[in-house]
Amino acid sequence: MNNSSQITTNPADKNQISSSTHPLSPKVIAKKTISITFGISLFVLTILAGVIGGSEGADLRFNPLTATIALIAIVAVGSYIYSRVWYKNFRFDFGIEKGEIFTKVIGQKTSYLYYDRIQNISVAQSIIGRFFSIYNIRIETAGEMSGAFLVLDGYDKESAESIKEFLMGKAKNYRSRL
């Protein structure tokens, strides 16, 4: 196995924090599934309503209600599978020098967070997140792209605040060196 995709941490080290010390809440799977299903279904149903509404007097060979239920069921199953794979393959490690966030669904993606680039960190809940009592952490960074940010989604309040405080401390530490 490739060692570069393995993230190792020492939980006793106070200078780093990782997904093994602050795991995602399993509730994030349900939240992501509902969010994706709602978004895609709303988009497709809007298009479907326009097609059906624009075809006055046309002979529809399908029942719109059956098509809607089938569409939502297919999207929900696909969203659940996507969310489950994402949850299983998500991990992060905020070490001494920089942070690394690894995701993998179809392709793998590794994002690096340099502490000296952190501009703002906020902890918030989405509307759907409120039903599951889970929070996301939005990390805004300075860099090549204007408005660049990372979002860590699916933490209980204590973990989200702990990660935020850790990153704020790292950013402050780097600024004080300047």
C-alpha positions as MATLAB code, in Angstrom:
seq = 'MNNSSQITTNPADKNQISSSTHPLSPKVIAKKTISITFGISLFVLTILAGVIGGSEGADLRFNPLTATIALIAIVAVGSYIYSRVWYKNFRFDFGIEKGEIFTKVIGQKTSYLYYDRIQNISVAQSIIGRFFSIYNIRIETAGEMSGAFLVLDGYDKESAESIKEFLMGKAKNYRSRL';
ca = [
       0.000    0.000    0.000;
       1.174    3.497   -0.775;
       2.431    5.194    2.384;
       1.767    8.682    1.028;
      -2.004    8.184    1.340;
      -1.684    6.955    4.928;
      -2.060    9.599    7.584;
      -0.438    8.742   10.885;
      -0.875   10.673   14.068;
       0.183   10.454   17.657;
      -2.871   11.318   19.781;
      -0.574   12.244   22.679;
       1.034   15.035   20.616;
      -0.760   18.300   21.463;
       0.704   19.941   18.347;
      -1.505   17.988   15.976;
      -5.112   16.985   15.594;
      -6.580   14.445   13.182;
      -9.639   12.508   12.106;
      -8.614    9.717   14.480;
      -8.770   12.083   17.482;
     -11.851   13.943   16.174;
     -13.887   11.500   14.027;
     -16.784   12.531   11.841;
     -20.271   11.897   13.156;
     -21.977    9.021   11.292;
     -25.000   11.357   11.062;
     -23.173   13.201    8.287;
     -24.106   10.344    5.903;
     -27.822   11.041    6.424;
     -27.278   14.799    6.164;
     -25.337   14.525    2.910;
     -27.843   12.040    1.476;
     -30.783   14.335    2.214;
     -28.964   17.441    0.941;
     -27.874   15.848   -2.326;
     -31.224   14.149   -2.922;
     -33.156   17.357   -2.292;
     -30.886   19.464   -4.494;
     -30.789   17.132   -7.484;
     -34.484   16.224   -7.251;
     -35.533   19.868   -7.083;
     -33.412   20.684  -10.140;
     -34.703   17.758  -12.210;
     -38.312   18.238  -11.109;
     -38.143   21.880  -12.165;
     -36.979   20.824  -15.613;
     -39.600   18.059  -15.748;
     -42.347   20.536  -14.793;
     -41.243   22.813  -17.618;
     -41.314   19.965  -20.137;
     -44.720   18.733  -19.001;
     -46.121   22.262  -18.767;
     -44.858   23.092  -22.244;
     -46.440   20.041  -23.862;
     -50.128   20.940  -23.767;
     -52.258   18.337  -25.441;
     -49.290   16.014  -25.874;
     -49.724   12.326  -25.224;
     -47.594   11.639  -22.149;
     -46.472    8.000  -22.163;
     -45.534    8.051  -18.497;
     -47.238    8.918  -15.271;
     -45.545   12.036  -13.869;
     -46.143   10.914  -10.269;
     -44.531    7.523  -10.889;
     -41.622    9.170  -12.697;
     -41.150   11.599   -9.794;
     -41.154    8.851   -7.168;
     -38.746    6.727   -9.231;
     -36.446    9.710   -9.766;
     -36.330   10.583   -6.074;
     -35.709    6.929   -5.129;
     -32.847    6.574   -7.639;
     -31.262    9.854   -6.565;
     -31.629    8.928   -2.867;
     -29.931    5.546   -3.335;
     -27.135    7.133   -5.392;
     -26.703    9.906   -2.816;
     -26.542    7.390    0.020;
     -23.876    5.332   -1.757;
     -21.854    8.460   -2.555;
     -22.123    9.730    1.036;
     -21.178    6.361    2.489;
     -18.059    6.055    0.295;
     -17.088    9.678    1.080;
     -17.496    9.075    4.829;
     -15.427    5.900    4.746;
     -12.563    7.542    2.839;
     -12.448   10.987    4.473;
      -9.576   11.765    6.827;
      -7.479   14.715    7.863;
      -4.338   15.443    9.801;
      -3.472   18.899   11.087;
       0.164   18.459   12.028;
       2.901   20.700   13.275;
       3.700   22.464    9.982;
       0.556   22.112    7.824;
      -2.779   20.357    7.513;
      -3.709   17.621    5.059;
      -7.292   16.741    4.095;
      -7.856   13.556    2.107;
     -11.094   12.568    0.336;
     -11.821    9.796   -2.095;
     -15.048    8.860   -3.845;
     -14.340    8.234   -7.519;
     -10.968    9.950   -7.623;
      -8.851   10.930   -4.693;
      -8.164   14.483   -3.610;
      -5.639   15.763   -1.095;
      -5.839   19.378    0.033;
      -3.135   21.080    2.056;
      -3.794   23.768    4.606;
      -0.876   26.029    5.393;
      -1.481   27.665    8.748;
       0.040   30.992    7.722;
      -2.661   31.322    5.034;
      -5.655   31.020    7.374;
      -7.780   34.177    7.304;
     -10.960   33.158    9.120;
     -12.491   30.059   10.702;
     -16.171   29.707   11.479;
     -18.306   26.955   12.971;
     -21.901   26.823   11.732;
     -24.897   24.570   11.208;
     -26.863   24.210    8.019;
     -30.628   23.866    8.136;
     -30.411   20.109    7.640;
     -27.455   19.922   10.050;
     -29.707   21.265   12.810;
     -31.900   18.168   12.577;
     -28.841   15.975   13.166;
     -27.010   18.277   15.626;
     -23.904   18.380   13.460;
     -21.728   21.344   12.556;
     -19.349   22.290    9.781;
     -16.079   24.162   10.027;
     -15.336   26.658    7.262;
     -11.682   27.617    6.917;
     -11.069   30.637    4.699;
      -7.570   30.964    3.320;
      -5.520   33.519    1.435;
      -3.888   32.333   -1.716;
      -3.973   32.217   -5.466;
      -7.751   31.909   -5.636;
      -9.785   34.739   -4.204;
     -12.218   33.496   -1.582;
     -10.630   30.072   -1.269;
     -11.941   27.975    1.600;
     -12.126   24.443    2.976;
     -15.156   22.959    4.691;
     -15.021   20.146    7.204;
     -18.575   18.863    7.583;
     -20.084   16.513   10.135;
     -18.823   17.222   13.658;
     -20.506   17.532   17.007;
     -20.214   20.968   18.598;
     -17.342   20.079   20.951;
     -15.179   18.589   18.187;
     -15.896   21.491   15.833;
     -14.943   24.051   18.478;
     -11.826   22.074   19.411;
     -10.660   21.933   15.780;
     -11.415   25.648   15.363;
      -9.424   26.577   18.483;
      -6.491   24.404   17.379;
      -6.381   26.034   13.931;
      -6.807   29.535   15.369;
      -3.874   28.843   17.681;
      -1.736   27.621   14.775;
      -2.608   30.678   12.668;
      -1.879   33.024   15.584;
       1.424   31.251   16.238;
       2.507   31.733   12.624;
       1.494   35.397   12.639;
       3.414   36.068   15.849;
       6.619   34.793   14.176;
       6.401   37.505   11.520;
];
